[in-house]
Structure formats: structure tokens, C-alpha cells
Amino acid sequence: MRGYETKQAILVTEFDRYVMEHPEFADRIPQGAQVVILVEGDEEFNGWARELARRQREQGQPVVYVHVKGLRPVHSRLEEPVIQQIA
């Protein structure tokens, strides 16, 4: 995957996680809508995302733009790891 495609894949994955944790947010999105994620301050990516959405949109399909400030740093979700050393 190239740069924008990789960023888009990460954003979509994080969006999916967000709506699973915040179903009330998802309830505000019309059924069958095309969701376009835009990142604050990244106009080149946003232009690419808008153009991709325009090309993929079905006739009459509602479009929802979701504006995000960015992504928080990734952190581990491991619980109490223990190291066992052999020899």
C-alpha cells in the first residue's frame, strides 16, 4: 500500500473501533452513507480522500464527513507481562 492508502486504512480501522465503543456516534450516521475521514491540518490527504470518495460514491448515496484532529500514539494493551528467562 502507498502512503495515503495506508493512512486511510489506519483511520478506517480506528474509526471502526471508535464507533464500536461509542454507538451513539454511529447512530448519527445515515444508513448506507459514505463516510469520509478528514484529518485536521493535512490538506493533501484530505484532497485525496475527497477525490477517492467522489469516484466511489454511488448515485444518491449520502456522504458524511468526519473531521478528526489526528491519532493518539499507539500503546500496548498487554496486562502485567512477566519475563521468564531460560538459561
Secondary structure, DSSP 4 states (H G I P E B T S, - for coil): --HHHHHHHHHHHHHHHHHHH-HHHHTTSPTTPEEEEEETT-HHHHHHHHHHHHHHPPTT--EEEEEE---PPP-----S-------
